[in-house]
Amino acid sequence: MTQIRREAAPAKLNLTLHVTGRRSDGYHLLDSLVVFCQIGDVVTLTDGPLSLTVTGPFATGLAAEADNLCLRAARFAGREVAITLEKNLPVASGIGGGSADAAAVLRALGTSPAGTQSLGADVPVCMAGLPTRMRGLGEILDPLPALPPLHLVLVNPGRGLSTPAVFNALPRRENPPMPDTLPDFPDADALIGFLRDCRNDLEAPAISLMPEIATCLAALNDAGARLTRMSGSGATCFGLFPDAARAQAARTAIARAHPSWWIAASGLAPAKG
């Protein structure tokens, strides 16, 4: 009998991303506060043989190639499954993408997170799917207590950005981390106040490569965001709004002004069980 397993792959946001060093092998050390959104891709698994079908609004931007992370995740788990990936998020956009999709495949197969970093630095944190302080190369994961509700608008200018190119444009690689101990965040005001004192060290080099990112940040600011920042290595940016109604109004206004952009409003995803 064919078994069908369906698993969400929530968009990952780096609320902070401090680049704190670089190892002799060239890999960068990070200190990042990671959360997950209610929006994302979806993977559906049925009995094999191993295959991948890509659907959804961004299917044309992602070929079902042999080295696709979903297929690599199934091979890692040693399972022959037919995978359908509903690609709702832009490709190469700094919000999890392939790592989140691979993590969803592994969760659906009941795979242990041990060793999954070999598939990508973000795969372990995406498997957890809950607010986390992520350090090192992505292997040091400190789960955080539930965060207060956040009302987000995500904006992408419709172009992918190469992560290696952004790191290559980084002028300084030894930057201060977040505080050793993170404070409590009893409400959104406390969290946003903390975030204002943090950074995404990749934002400026990404803007130097793709000036449209600055335009996205300005649009979010003009729409009333309390804080704006780029996620990951870009090019997706996010704004934090006081409530869901104002986030939806901002999404509508930005979409009207920039119809070619990808724009979404979202809250935080519930933790994975």
N, C-alpha and C positions, 0 to 999 in steps of 0.2 A: 504494500500500500504506500502511495506517495505521501510523505509527510511534508507539510508546509510550515515553515518558520519565518516569521516576519519580525524584523528588528529595526528600530529607529537608529539613525546615525546623526545625533544632534550636532549642530554647528558649534565649534569650539571658539571661544574668545579669550585672547590674552588681555585681561584688564590692565596688566602691567607686563613689561618685558625688559628686564635689565640684563644687558650683556656684561658679564663680570670677568671674562678672561677668555683666553684661547690656549688650548693644549698644544703640545709640540707636534701632534699629528694633524693640526689644523682645525679640529672640532672646537666649537665655541661653547663656553659655559654660560648658563642662563639662570635667572631667578625670576619666576613669572607666577602671577596669580591667574589661574585658569578657571573659567566657568563655561557652562554649556547652555545653549538656547533651546527654546521650544521648537524652533524650526530646524530643518535638516534634511538629509537624504534618507532613503529607506532601502534596506536590502531584504529580499525575499529568497529563501532557500528551499529547494525541493531535492528529492533524491537525484543522484547523478545520472550520467557521467559528468565530470567537471566541465563547466561552461560558464560563460558570462554574457548576459544580455543587458545593455544599457538603455534606459528609457528616461523620460522626463525632459524638462525644458533645457537642460544643459547636456543632453546626451551627445549632441554633435561635437561638443568640445572634449569628449573623452572616448577614445577608442577602446574596444574590448580586447586589448592586447594581452599577450601571454604573461607579461610582467606587471599587469594591473594588480594593485595592492589587494583587491578582493580575492583574486585567484591565488596570489601568493599567501594570503591568510588561510585559505582553504588547504593549500598544500602544507603549510606550517602545521595545521591541525591534523593532517593526514586523512582528510575526508574528501570523498567524491560527491560533490553537490553541484546542482545547477543553480546559479546565482542570477537574480535579476536586481540590478541596481537602478533605483529611481533617483536620478541625479537632479536635485532641486537647487543645489548650491553652485555658485560659479566655480570654475576650475582654477587652481593656482591662485587662490584668493586670500590666504592667510587665516582661514577659519576651519581648519581641520581637514576638510576634503577627503583625500585618499586615506589618511590615517583614521579618521572617524568611520569611514566605510569598512576598512579592514577590521577595526575594533568591533563593529556591529556583526560582521561575519563570525568573528571569534566568540563573541558573546552568544550568538545564536547556536553555536556548536558546543557551548559549554566548556570552552578552552580556558585553561589556567593562564593568567597574564605572564607567568614566568617565561623569560626569553623572548617576549614579543617585541622588545626594543629593536631586535634585528630586522624587523619589518619597517621601522621608522621611529624616530625619537618621540613622536607624539602618540604612538599607538598605546603604550601603557596607560597614560592619563585618559585617553579617549575610552579605553576599556572600563575604567572606573566610572567615568561619566558624572563626577560630582565636583564641587568646588575644591580646588587643590592648589597648594603651593608646589610648584615644580622647579627643581633645581638641577644643577650639574648639566649633563647631556639630555636630561629628561628622565633619568632613572631614579632621582631622589624625589619621592612623592609624599607630601604631608597633607592628608585630607583635612579640610577645614570644617568647622561647624556650619550648619545651614546659614547662608547669607540672607540678608533682608531682600525683599522683592525688588527687582530692577526692571525698569521699563526702557527698552532699547529700540533704537532704529539703526539698522545696518545698511550701509551704502557701499556699492562697488561701481567703479566707473566703466566696467565692461571690458577691462583688459587684464590679462594675467601678468604676474610679475615674478621673475626668477629669484628664488630665495638665495642661491649662491651669489647672484649679482648684487643683491642688497647687502649681504655680509661683506662682499668685496669693497663696497662703497663706504663701509663703516670707518670713520676716521680714528676712532679710539675703541679698543676692545677691553680695556681694564677699567670698568666703571663700578660705582658703588652698588651693592645689592640692596634689597629691601631690608628693613630692620630685622635683627636676629629673631625677635619675637613679634609676631603680628598682633595688633590690638584687637579687642572685641569690636564687633560691628553691630550695635543694638538696633540700628535703623539705617536707612539709605543715606541720610545726611552724614553719619559717621563714616560710612564706607566711601562715599564720594569725597569727603574731606581727606581721607587717607590717600585715595587715588590721585588727588591733585598734587600730592608731594612725590608721586612716583612717575615713571617714564615708560615709554617704549623707545629704547635706544635705536631701533631700526627705522623709526618714523622719518627722521631727517634724511638719511641716505636713500630711503625709498622715494621720498618726494623729489630728491635730486634726479632720480631716474625716471619718475613718472609724476610730473607736476599736477596732474589731475587729482592726485590724492589730497593736495592742499585745497583744491576746489571742493572736494567732498567734505572735508573738515569744516570749511567755511559755510557750506550749505547747512550742515547740522547745527553749527553755532547760530546761524541766522534764523533757524527754525526753533530756537529756544532750548537747545540742549544745555544741561547743567555741566556736562563734561564731555569732551570729544577726544578720540584717540584712534590711531590705527591699530588693527589687530595683527599679531604675528609679523610676518615679513611683507604684509600687504597683498593686494591693494585695498581690501575691505576696511572701512572705517565704521566706528559706532559712536552713537551719542546716547547719553543717559538723560531721561526725561522725568519730570516730576510724577507723572501718572500715565496710565495706559491711554486715556483719551488724548492727552497732548502728544504722546508718541504717535498715535494713529494720525492725528492732524498733521504732524510734522512729516510723516511718511507721504501723506497725500500731497502736501505742498511741494515737497522735494520732487516727487514723481511728476508733478505737473510742470515743474521748471526744467527737469532733466529726464525726459521720457526714455532715453536710451540707457539709463543707469539701471542696475539691479538694486532694488530697495525693499526692505522688509522690516516690519515691526514685530517685536517678540519680547517675551519674558524669559526668565530662567527656567531651564528644564528641571523636572523632578529628578532626584538621584536614581541611578539604576539599581534595580533590586538584585 
